[in-house]
Amino acid sequence: MTICILGAGPGGATAALHLANAGHRCLLLDRAAFPRDKVCGDALSGKVINELRRIGEDLPERLAAAPIQVPSWGIDFYAPNGRRLAVPFKPHYHAAHDRAAGHISKRLHFDNFLVEEVRQRPEIDFRENTDVTRHEQLPDGRWRLFGADNEEIVTADLLLVANGAQSNFARVVGGHALEPAHHCAGLRAYYRGVTGLHPDNFIELHFIKEFLPGYLWVFPLPNGEANVGVGMLSEAVSKKKVKLRERLDDILRTHPALKDRFATAERLGPVRGFGLPLGSKRRPLSGPGYLLLGDAGSLIDPFSGEGISHAMVSGRHAADWAARAVAAQNVTPGFLKGYDGAVYNRLWQELRLSRAMQRLLDYPWLFNFIANRAANNPTLAETISNMFLDLDLRERLRQPSFYLKLLLGK
């Protein structure tokens, strides 16, 4: 049975490496040549590190030792009233001794880090500069893929579709239409010389009152650089007629908390835009002879915008179900639906809670209130820190009793 993976980003590369680890051969296609850039926030969460370890026990340590990344120890939330709420990934961490819970690395480098692993595996037939321009399904259920010259690239029994947020296959075959209520528009630029970055590389999320329900981020990078960008629900961009590029420039130039920090900063290269299909709606992830992975499966976290770890989670489960399909010689929709169940069993609670947190952006006073309370209450601050590691704690954000105790100072 021929397994073909479209896209060698984190989802596709992870799937290929897990298949190789299980002794299965596959064909991995990407239209670019690596290393190649990908517009993203560049943050690698603890979930990414866990998925790396599942591929190879030594991968997290190798990443941590590489100059392509900086270790990150937490998040600084800036409430609409300007109050900073520091949320370390590990309460009471020691940067000099502990293993970092997260990292920040340009996608140019991180994706290539994974691709270099792919290149070492004889089980993976990796072809770069291979643009699939057309696909058709044969009467026997197999998929034929064609290149720019209309020559057939491969006929595959099973397609693992990991070719990103703009995937034509996901839209046309998978039915993942762009829905503004479940889609985020974003911009990213690289800067050098931003002042005031956290010494332990906390990522910054600024919830600016005049820009809600969007937010601005600043992520530290190696060599004194930073990833700076903005994101907002596409529905809100349209409704409010927001011009994101103008707003990004305006905020960095005039906002009291940012203007001095960017006064002498240098922008490196252009501002680039991207779209994020959010996992705030449960969609089908499989069909006859195919599985959708990562951004192509609309699996991006609705609150944080994180997509790398979810792509890798889906890649791992896609490899598992591809192997099951080979063993059963079965690529029917009914059989492959087990993949949907596996992915959502791992991610759906988290996506649902993030959707609820996303809705909090409609209530800036609540953000301000929590930030003010947490600044004066170490127990609450630690609880919020744990919410980003423990789903049971994050569930408290949805319970009225949490806010009642907050109000009463208990």
FENQUI-V773551 format. One record per residue. N is the residue number from 0. RES is the residue in one letter. OMEGA is omega in degrees with one decimal (none if undefined). BURIAL is 1 if it has 24 or more other C-alpha atoms within 12 Angstrom, else 0. Layout:
N_RES_OMEGA_BURIAL ; N_RES_OMEGA_BURIAL
This chain:
0_M_-178.1_1 ; 1_T_176.6_1 ; 2_I_179.0_1 ; 3_C_178.6_1 ; 4_I_177.9_1 ; 5_L_177.6_1 ; 6_G_-176.6_1 ; 7_A_170.9_1 ; 8_G_-176.6_1 ; 9_P_179.7_1 ; 10_G_-178.1_1 ; 11_G_179.5_1 ; 12_A_178.2_1 ; 13_T_179.0_1 ; 14_A_-178.5_1 ; 15_A_-177.8_1 ; 16_L_176.5_1 ; 17_H_176.1_1 ; 18_L_178.9_1 ; 19_A_178.6_1 ; 20_N_179.9_1 ; 21_A_176.7_0 ; 22_G_-179.4_0 ; 23_H_176.2_1 ; 24_R_175.5_1 ; 25_C_174.2_1 ; 26_L_-179.1_1 ; 27_L_-176.0_1 ; 28_L_171.5_1 ; 29_D_-176.6_1 ; 30_R_-179.5_1 ; 31_A_169.2_1 ; 32_A_-177.4_0 ; 33_F_1.9_1 ; 34_P_177.2_0 ; 35_R_-177.2_0 ; 36_D_172.7_0 ; 37_K_-177.7_1 ; 38_V_-170.0_1 ; 39_C_175.0_1 ; 40_G_174.1_1 ; 41_D_-179.8_1 ; 42_A_178.3_1 ; 43_L_-174.6_1 ; 44_S_175.0_1 ; 45_G_178.0_1 ; 46_K_176.1_1 ; 47_V_-179.4_1 ; 48_I_178.4_1 ; 49_N_180.0_1 ; 50_E_175.1_1 ; 51_L_-178.4_1 ; 52_R_178.1_0 ; 53_R_176.9_0 ; 54_I_-179.6_1 ; 55_G_-173.0_0 ; 56_E_-175.0_0 ; 57_D_-174.8_0 ; 58_L_179.7_0 ; 59_P_-179.0_1 ; 60_E_178.3_0 ; 61_R_176.5_0 ; 62_L_-177.3_1 ; 63_A_-179.1_1 ; 64_A_-175.0_0 ; 65_A_179.8_0 ; 66_P_-178.2_0 ; 67_I_-173.0_1 ; 68_Q_164.7_1 ; 69_V_176.3_1 ; 70_P_179.3_1 ; 71_S_-173.4_1 ; 72_W_179.8_1 ; 73_G_-178.4_1 ; 74_I_168.4_1 ; 75_D_173.9_1 ; 76_F_174.1_1 ; 77_Y_-177.7_1 ; 78_A_-179.4_1 ; 79_P_179.0_1 ; 80_N_177.4_1 ; 81_G_-179.7_1 ; 82_R_178.4_1 ; 83_R_175.3_1 ; 84_L_-179.2_1 ; 85_A_-179.1_1 ; 86_V_176.5_1 ; 87_P_177.9_1 ; 88_F_176.0_1 ; 89_K_175.2_1 ; 90_P_176.7_1 ; 91_H_-178.7_0 ; 92_Y_173.6_0 ; 93_H_-173.6_0 ; 94_A_-176.3_0 ; 95_A_-172.5_0 ; 96_H_-174.1_0 ; 97_D_172.1_0 ; 98_R_-176.5_0 ; 99_A_179.3_1 ; 100_A_-179.5_1 ; 101_G_179.1_1 ; 102_H_173.3_1 ; 103_I_-178.5_1 ; 104_S_176.4_1 ; 105_K_178.5_1 ; 106_R_174.7_1 ; 107_L_-175.4_1 ; 108_H_-176.7_1 ; 109_F_179.7_1 ; 110_D_178.3_1 ; 111_N_174.8_1 ; 112_F_178.0_1 ; 113_L_-178.7_1 ; 114_V_176.7_1 ; 115_E_173.1_0 ; 116_E_178.8_1 ; 117_V_-176.1_1 ; 118_R_-177.8_0 ; 119_Q_-170.2_0 ; 120_R_179.9_1 ; 121_P_179.6_0 ; 122_E_-175.3_0 ; 123_I_173.3_1 ; 124_D_-173.7_1 ; 125_F_-179.1_1 ; 126_R_176.2_1 ; 127_E_179.4_1 ; 128_N_-179.2_0 ; 129_T_-176.3_1 ; 130_D_176.8_1 ; 131_V_-175.7_1 ; 132_T_-177.2_0 ; 133_R_175.7_1 ; 134_H_173.9_1 ; 135_E_178.9_1 ; 136_Q_-179.8_1 ; 137_L_178.8_0 ; 138_P_-179.7_0 ; 139_D_175.4_0 ; 140_G_-180.0_0 ; 141_R_-177.9_1 ; 142_W_173.7_1 ; 143_R_-179.9_1 ; 144_L_-176.6_1 ; 145_F_178.8_0 ; 146_G_-175.2_0 ; 147_A_-179.4_0 ; 148_D_-180.0_0 ; 149_N_173.8_0 ; 150_E_-179.5_0 ; 151_E_177.0_0 ; 152_I_-177.7_1 ; 153_V_165.7_1 ; 154_T_-172.4_1 ; 155_A_175.0_1 ; 156_D_-177.2_1 ; 157_L_178.1_1 ; 158_L_169.6_1 ; 159_L_-170.1_1 ; 160_V_-176.3_1 ; 161_A_-174.1_1 ; 162_N_162.7_1 ; 163_G_-173.2_1 ; 164_A_-178.5_1 ; 165_Q_-175.1_1 ; 166_S_175.9_1 ; 167_N_179.6_1 ; 168_F_-178.9_1 ; 169_A_-179.8_1 ; 170_R_-170.6_1 ; 171_V_-176.5_0 ; 172_V_-176.7_1 ; 173_G_177.3_1 ; 174_G_-179.6_0 ; 175_H_179.0_1 ; 176_A_177.0_1 ; 177_L_178.2_1 ; 178_E_-174.9_1 ; 179_P_179.6_0 ; 180_A_-178.5_1 ; 181_H_-176.8_1 ; 182_H_-179.0_1 ; 183_C_172.8_1 ; 184_A_-177.7_1 ; 185_G_173.8_1 ; 186_L_177.6_1 ; 187_R_172.8_1 ; 188_A_174.9_1 ; 189_Y_179.3_1 ; 190_Y_169.4_1 ; 191_R_175.2_1 ; 192_G_174.0_1 ; 193_V_-178.5_1 ; 194_T_174.2_0 ; 195_G_177.5_1 ; 196_L_-176.8_1 ; 197_H_-179.2_1 ; 198_P_178.0_0 ; 199_D_172.2_1 ; 200_N_171.1_1 ; 201_F_172.2_1 ; 202_I_-176.4_1 ; 203_E_173.1_1 ; 204_L_-177.4_1 ; 205_H_177.3_1 ; 206_F_-172.0_1 ; 207_I_-170.8_1 ; 208_K_-175.9_1 ; 209_E_-175.7_1 ; 210_F_178.8_1 ; 211_L_9.0_1 ; 212_P_176.4_1 ; 213_G_174.7_1 ; 214_Y_178.9_1 ; 215_L_179.0_1 ; 216_W_171.7_1 ; 217_V_-179.1_1 ; 218_F_177.4_1 ; 219_P_179.7_1 ; 220_L_174.8_1 ; 221_P_173.4_1 ; 222_N_175.5_0 ; 223_G_179.2_1 ; 224_E_177.7_1 ; 225_A_172.8_1 ; 226_N_-176.4_1 ; 227_V_-179.2_1 ; 228_G_177.6_1 ; 229_V_175.5_1 ; 230_G_178.9_1 ; 231_M_175.8_1 ; 232_L_-179.4_1 ; 233_S_178.1_1 ; 234_E_-179.6_0 ; 235_A_177.7_1 ; 236_V_-179.4_1 ; 237_S_-175.5_0 ; 238_K_-176.6_0 ; 239_K_-178.0_0 ; 240_K_-177.7_0 ; 241_V_172.0_1 ; 242_K_-169.2_0 ; 243_L_-178.9_1 ; 244_R_179.5_1 ; 245_E_-178.4_0 ; 246_R_178.1_1 ; 247_L_179.4_1 ; 248_D_-177.0_1 ; 249_D_-179.4_0 ; 250_I_-178.2_1 ; 251_L_-177.5_1 ; 252_R_-169.0_0 ; 253_T_-173.3_0 ; 254_H_-175.0_1 ; 255_P_-177.0_0 ; 256_A_-172.3_1 ; 257_L_-169.4_1 ; 258_K_179.5_0 ; 259_D_-178.3_0 ; 260_R_-179.4_1 ; 261_F_-173.9_1 ; 262_A_-178.7_0 ; 263_T_179.9_0 ; 264_A_-178.8_1 ; 265_E_175.8_0 ; 266_R_-178.9_0 ; 267_L_178.4_0 ; 268_G_-173.6_0 ; 269_P_167.4_0 ; 270_V_-176.9_1 ; 271_R_-178.4_1 ; 272_G_176.9_1 ; 273_F_178.6_1 ; 274_G_-177.2_1 ; 275_L_174.2_1 ; 276_P_-169.8_1 ; 277_L_177.9_1 ; 278_G_-179.8_1 ; 279_S_176.6_1 ; 280_K_-178.5_1 ; 281_R_-177.6_1 ; 282_R_176.2_1 ; 283_P_-177.6_1 ; 284_L_-177.7_1 ; 285_S_178.0_1 ; 286_G_-176.6_1 ; 287_P_175.8_1 ; 288_G_179.0_1 ; 289_Y_172.9_1 ; 290_L_177.2_1 ; 291_L_-175.8_1 ; 292_L_169.6_1 ; 293_G_-178.2_1 ; 294_D_177.8_1 ; 295_A_176.5_1 ; 296_G_179.9_1 ; 297_S_-174.2_1 ; 298_L_-176.9_1 ; 299_I_-179.4_1 ; 300_D_-174.5_1 ; 301_P_-177.1_1 ; 302_F_-174.8_1 ; 303_S_-175.6_1 ; 304_G_-178.4_1 ; 305_E_178.6_1 ; 306_G_-173.4_1 ; 307_I_-176.8_1 ; 308_S_179.8_1 ; 309_H_175.2_1 ; 310_A_-178.7_1 ; 311_M_174.8_1 ; 312_V_-179.5_1 ; 313_S_176.7_1 ; 314_G_178.3_1 ; 315_R_-179.4_1 ; 316_H_177.4_1 ; 317_A_177.9_1 ; 318_A_179.5_1 ; 319_D_-177.4_1 ; 320_W_172.7_1 ; 321_A_178.0_1 ; 322_A_177.0_1 ; 323_R_180.0_1 ; 324_A_177.5_1 ; 325_V_-178.2_1 ; 326_A_-177.4_0 ; 327_A_-173.0_0 ; 328_Q_-173.3_0 ; 329_N_176.8_1 ; 330_V_179.3_1 ; 331_T_179.5_1 ; 332_P_-179.2_0 ; 333_G_-179.8_0 ; 334_F_-175.2_1 ; 335_L_177.6_1 ; 336_K_175.0_1 ; 337_G_176.6_1 ; 338_Y_177.0_1 ; 339_D_-178.5_1 ; 340_G_-178.9_0 ; 341_A_-178.5_0 ; 342_V_-177.3_1 ; 343_Y_174.8_1 ; 344_N_179.0_0 ; 345_R_-167.6_0 ; 346_L_-166.2_1 ; 347_W_179.8_1 ; 348_Q_179.6_0 ; 349_E_178.5_1 ; 350_L_-179.6_1 ; 351_R_178.6_1 ; 352_L_178.6_1 ; 353_S_175.8_1 ; 354_R_178.2_1 ; 355_A_178.8_1 ; 356_M_177.1_1 ; 357_Q_-178.9_1 ; 358_R_177.6_1 ; 359_L_179.8_1 ; 360_L_176.3_1 ; 361_D_-176.6_0 ; 362_Y_-176.8_0 ; 363_P_-179.8_1 ; 364_W_-179.5_0 ; 365_L_174.8_0 ; 366_F_-179.2_1 ; 367_N_-177.1_1 ; 368_F_-179.9_1 ; 369_I_-179.3_1 ; 370_A_179.6_1 ; 371_N_179.8_1 ; 372_R_-174.6_1 ; 373_A_-179.5_1 ; 374_A_-177.9_0 ; 375_N_-175.2_0 ; 376_N_-177.1_0 ; 377_P_179.9_0 ; 378_T_178.5_0 ; 379_L_179.8_1 ; 380_A_178.8_1 ; 381_E_177.4_1 ; 382_T_179.7_1 ; 383_I_176.2_1 ; 384_S_-179.0_1 ; 385_N_-179.8_1 ; 386_M_-177.7_1 ; 387_F_176.2_1 ; 388_L_-170.4_1 ; 389_D_-176.6_0 ; 390_L_179.4_1 ; 391_D_176.9_0 ; 392_L_179.2_0 ; 393_R_178.7_1 ; 394_E_-178.8_1 ; 395_R_179.1_1 ; 396_L_-177.1_1 ; 397_R_-174.3_0 ; 398_Q_179.3_0 ; 399_P_-178.0_0 ; 400_S_178.7_0 ; 401_F_-177.1_0 ; 402_Y_176.4_0 ; 403_L_177.4_0 ; 404_K_177.2_0 ; 405_L_-177.9_1 ; 406_L_-177.0_0 ; 407_L_177.4_0 ; 408_G_-179.2_0 ; 409_K_none_0
